[in-house]
């Protein structure tokens, strides 16, 4: 059986950045600025629908950037540029993680009425479902820890 020694090539001209790493970095710089704005807001209060929508869109941009990176790995690109690209993506993903963690904390602090009102005013269902599930999971973990502590202390 004969195997092909050709490397798979992607047509990157149809992508937003083509193979222009500088164009990519400029675009990701704008994403970072928008994330900083959202992060600042998330430190002050629970995010409004418009901010959650913007966050969702920025997450899509970052996922697209990650796909772009994987396509670049098959091209003849300077390794230092690839390192720079994945570094930018990692930084943005960390920023998103920080925002989502902060949002989860805010959601966990809400009472049922506040949570219901916020959910009704926010249309980003996928992100909401994830946050509510995490809230339930955290609540179960807290109960387990509390029960464990109570049982342990009662045995002393």
DANOR-V497816 format. One line per field, one symbol per residue. ss: DSSP state (@ for helix, = for strand, . for the rest). phi: phi as a letter, one per 30 degrees, with the letter a starting at -180 (. if undefined). burial: + if it has 24 or more other ideal C-beta (glycine too) atoms within 12 Angstrom, else -. A space follows every 50 residues. Layout:
BEGIN
ss: ???
phi: ???
burial: ???
END
This chain:
BEGIN
ss: ...........@@@......@@@@@@@@@@@@@@@@@@@@@@@@....@@ @@@@@@@@@@@@@@@@@@@@@@......@@@@@@@@@@@@@@@@@@@@@@ @@@@@@@@@..@@@@@@@@@@...@@@@@@@@@@@@@@@@@@@@@@@@@@ @@@@..
phi: .ccdcdddccdddddechcddddedddddddddddddddddddcaddded dddddddddddddddddeeddddccdceedddddddddddddddddeddd dddedddddddeddddddddcccdddddeddddddddddddddddddddd dddddd
burial: -----------+----+-+-+--+--++--++-++--++--+---++--- ++-+++-++-++--++-++-++--+-+----+--++-++--++-++--++ -+++-++----------++--+-+--++--++--+--------------- ------
END
